[in-house]
């Protein structure tokens, strides 16, 4: 197994996607069988789950959608609200 580095030195030529239907059929293209660490790709999934669970207004009361300009793993809070700038 070869996986993307946890420090950003991945393999830019690799691309794959797999979509699984509700009846269990999988459509896969590209390097979909490669293993990799989730890293930042988990953020949209968590954000989508929060939206589905709590609704847009409740989520936006806690998390903004504007970029902070900081590193991806920094915790930057809006000084007026104390909420994170982005999900």
MODASUL-V535078 format. One record per residue. RES is the residue in one small letter. OMEGA is omega in degrees with one decimal (* if undefined). Layout:
res-><RES,RES>
omega-><OMEGA,OMEGA>
This chain:
res-><x,x,x,x,x,x,x,x,x,x,x,x,x,x,x,x,x,x,x,x,x,x,x,x,x,x,x,x,x,x,x,x,x,x,x,x,x,x,x,x,x,x,x,x,x,x,x,x,x,x,x,x,x,x,x,x,x,x,x,x,x,x,x,x,x,x,x,x,x,x,x,x,x,x,x,x,x,x,x,x,x,x,x,x,x,x,x>
omega-><172.4,-177.8,176.6,178.9,176.5,-179.7,173.1,179.4,-177.3,-178.7,-172.4,178.3,-179.6,171.0,177.3,177.4,176.6,177.9,-179.7,-179.7,-179.8,176.4,172.6,178.8,-177.9,172.5,-177.6,175.5,176.3,-176.0,-174.9,-179.6,179.5,175.2,-179.7,175.6,-175.6,179.4,-173.8,179.1,178.3,-175.7,177.5,179.3,178.7,178.1,178.6,178.4,177.8,177.5,-179.3,-176.1,-172.2,-177.4,-174.2,-176.4,179.8,179.8,-178.4,173.2,-177.3,-173.8,177.1,179.8,180.0,177.5,-179.6,-174.5,179.7,176.4,-175.5,-176.2,178.8,175.7,-178.9,-178.5,174.7,-176.7,-179.3,-175.7,-175.7,-179.6,174.3,179.0,-174.5,-177.8,*>
